[in-house]
Amino acid sequence: MRITHATLIFLVLRVLVQGGTTTSDNVTSFTTETIQTTDGVFDFTGTATYNSTVTTNYTSPYRSLEDYPLFNAQWAILEYGALASSLPGIVTNSLSVYVAFNIKPYGSTEMYMCVLGITDMLLCICRLTKAVYDLSLIPHNIEYCNTLAFLASVFATYSNFIVVMWSCERFIAVYFPMNLIQWCTMFRVKISFFILCFISFALNIPYMFAFETDKFDCVYTDFHKNIWFYVESIYWIYFPVVFLILINSSLVYKTLQMSRKRIQLAKDSDTAKRRAKEQAGLTRMLIVISAMFVILHIPALLVMVFFTLNPNLSDILEKRGMEAFAKFVFLLALCSHISEYQNSLNFFLYAFSGSKFRTTMLNMFCRCRNKHGDIPPSAMVATISSKPANY
């Protein structure tokens, strides 16, 4: 389930661990011959001698992996990582929406913040719901598995597409500034949001039929494990990461080019200078957001590439041994989990790189404290408010 792609790793690893058990077999033979017994993963070969009983005790190496701290650490990441990323995400995204909605004037940038914040908050709620449900050991049913997976996948896809669309608007603002107001009206932005939402729902319809259930788990169907897992990676991670790298590289280049010509703004009117400064600030904020998106998704992208090239994890165990395998699965779980924090960090990115967002947030905070009498009426709010309301 792409509530996190680590879920698939979780299921694969659980099969590996549960595949091994400590077993004793008693074999009686009346001739000297080779005997063989298996636990379904590894074969054991021994010798039984004429008129004697041979007792074979063996332990699958998969069970021995639990003796390695890093192997147990990756279990902790897969079982509790969603709690660590989702709980803060619900809070930070709520704050992002609240602050962005109160920014004046309210434009397309603020709308992107609000829609992205709501989407990420819903995604965090889905992840948190699954994490709590799994930890509670409540028996699962197929309707729960498919519905929750579908909604989480829709929100994850929609969130990524919003960042891509936001980058497209900044590209137009930087390269075609004279057409920005005409091309990127509020109405067209709203229509684009609805179109992307519809596309996100359509792309994730296979998640409505992605799971079977055992007693306590959502288990992927063979179609999802063997086919859809690789198909969805194209629109979920490969396309957004590659697109954002290309378009933001061009934005960085153009922004540096414009900064060299900043001296020419001295000859322009105050309105033109203020407008240019505002657009440059918006572009820098979007570049920061996109850069963080790429940085956090690169590890997940590498995991996807690895699974494409190495679909059978047991081969690594057999070739490199248990210690190397324990380190490997730990890194695999960590890399696949890191991308989830993208949906929780935007509030901090807005506050760090957007002066308009930061100024509004500080004004709201100071007004709130002033209402409760925590600070006397001071020039602090006036000082903050007197700063240019530009990003």
Residue pairs with C-beta under 8 A, 6 or more apart in sequence:
1 7
1 8
1 130
1 145
1 148
1 149
1 152
1 153
1 207
1 210
1 211
1 218
1 220
2 149
2 152
2 153
2 156
2 207
2 232
2 236
3 82
3 126
3 127
3 130
3 148
3 149
3 152
3 153
4 81
4 82
4 127
4 336
4 337
4 339
4 340
5 300
5 303
5 304
5 336
5 339
6 77
6 78
6 81
6 333
6 336
6 337
7 78
7 218
8 220
8 225
8 229
8 307
9 78
9 303
9 329
9 332
9 333
9 336
10 78
10 79
10 333
11 217
11 219
11 220
12 313
13 74
13 75
13 78
13 313
13 329
14 217
16 41
16 62
16 65
16 313
16 314
16 317
17 62
17 63
17 65
17 66
18 62
19 39
19 40
19 41
19 60
19 62
20 39
20 41
20 42
20 59
20 60
20 61
20 62
20 63
20 64
21 39
21 59
21 60
21 63
22 57
22 58
22 59
22 60
22 63
23 37
23 39
23 57
23 58
24 55
24 56
24 57
25 37
25 55
25 56
26 53
26 54
26 55
27 35
27 37
27 46
27 48
27 53
27 54
27 55
27 56
28 48
28 52
28 53
28 54
29 35
29 48
29 49
29 50
29 52
29 54
30 50
30 51
31 50
32 47
32 48
32 49
32 50
33 47
33 48
34 45
34 46
34 47
35 45
35 46
35 47
35 48
35 54
35 56
36 43
36 44
36 45
36 46
37 43
37 44
37 46
37 56
37 58
38 44
39 58
39 60
41 60
41 62
41 314
42 60
42 61
44 56
44 58
46 54
46 56
47 54
48 54
61 317
61 322
62 317
64 322
65 71
65 322
65 325
65 326
66 72
68 322
68 323
68 326
70 326
70 327
70 329
70 330
71 325
71 326
71 329
71 330
73 330
74 326
74 329
74 330
74 332
74 333
74 334
77 330
77 333
77 334
77 337
78 333
78 337
79 131
79 134
79 135
80 131
81 333
81 337
81 340
82 127
82 128
82 130
82 131
82 340
83 128
83 131
83 132
85 124
85 127
85 337
85 340
85 341
85 343
85 344
86 124
86 125
86 127
86 128
86 131
86 340
86 344
87 124
87 128
88 344
89 120
89 121
89 123
89 124
89 341
89 343
89 344
90 121
90 124
90 125
90 128
92 344
92 345
92 346
92 347
92 348
93 117
93 118
93 120
93 121
93 124
93 343
93 344
93 346
93 347
94 117
94 121
95 347
96 113
96 114
96 116
96 117
96 346
96 347
96 350
97 113
97 114
97 117
97 118
97 121
99 350
99 357
99 360
99 361
99 364
100 110
100 113
100 114
100 117
100 350
100 357
101 110
101 114
102 360
102 364
103 110
103 356
103 357
103 360
104 360
107 186
108 169
108 184
108 186
108 189
109 282
109 391
111 186
111 189
111 190
112 162
112 165
112 166
112 169
112 189
113 346
113 350
113 357
115 162
115 193
116 159
116 162
116 163
116 166
116 346
117 346
117 347
119 155
119 158
119 159
119 162
120 155
120 159
120 343
120 344
120 346
122 151
122 155
123 152
123 155
123 156
123 159
123 343
124 343
124 344
126 148
126 151
126 152
126 155
127 152
127 340
129 148
130 148
130 152
133 140
133 144
134 216
134 217
137 216
138 216
139 215
139 216
140 213
140 214
140 215
140 216
140 217
140 218
141 213
142 211
142 212
142 213
144 218
145 210
145 211
145 213
145 218
146 207
146 208
146 209
146 210
146 211
147 208
149 207
149 210
149 211
149 218
150 204
150 205
150 207
150 208
153 204
153 207
153 232
154 200
154 201
154 204
155 200
156 236
156 343
157 200
157 203
157 204
157 235
157 236
158 196
158 197
158 200
159 342
159 343
160 236
160 237
160 240
160 293
161 196
161 199
161 200
161 240
162 193
162 196
163 240
163 244
163 289
163 290
163 293
164 239
164 240
164 243
164 244
165 192
165 196
166 286
166 289
167 243
167 244
167 247
167 248
167 251
167 286
167 290
168 247
169 180
169 184
169 189
170 251
170 282
170 283
170 286
171 247
171 250
171 251
172 179
172 180
172 183
172 184
173 180
173 184
173 279
173 282
173 283
174 251
174 254
174 255
174 258
174 279
174 283
175 250
175 254
176 183
177 279
203 232
203 235
204 232
206 223
206 224
206 228
206 232
209 221
210 220
210 221
210 223
210 224
210 228
211 218
211 219
211 220
211 221
211 224
212 219
212 220
212 221
213 219
220 229
229 307
230 304
230 307
230 308
233 304
233 308
237 297
237 300
237 301
237 304
237 339
238 301
238 304
240 293
240 297
241 293
241 294
241 297
241 298
241 301
244 290
244 293
244 294
245 294
247 290
248 286
248 287
248 290
248 291
248 294
251 283
251 286
251 287
252 287
255 280
255 283
255 284
255 287
258 276
258 280
259 280
265 272
265 273
265 276
268 276
274 388
274 390
277 388
277 390
278 390
278 391
281 354
281 355
281 356
281 390
281 391
282 354
282 391
284 353
284 391
285 349
285 350
285 353
285 354
285 391
288 349
288 352
288 353
289 346
289 349
289 353
292 342
292 345
292 349
293 342
296 338
296 339
296 341
296 342
297 339
297 342
299 334
299 335
299 336
299 338
299 339
300 335
300 336
300 338
300 339
302 335
303 332
303 335
303 336
306 332
310 316
313 325
313 329
316 324
316 325
316 328
317 325
320 328
350 357
350 358
351 357
351 358
351 361
352 358
353 391
354 391
355 387
355 388
355 389
355 390
355 391
356 389
356 390
356 391
357 391
359 384
359 385
359 387
359 389
362 384
363 381
363 384
363 385
366 375
366 380
366 381
366 384
367 381
369 375
370 377
370 381
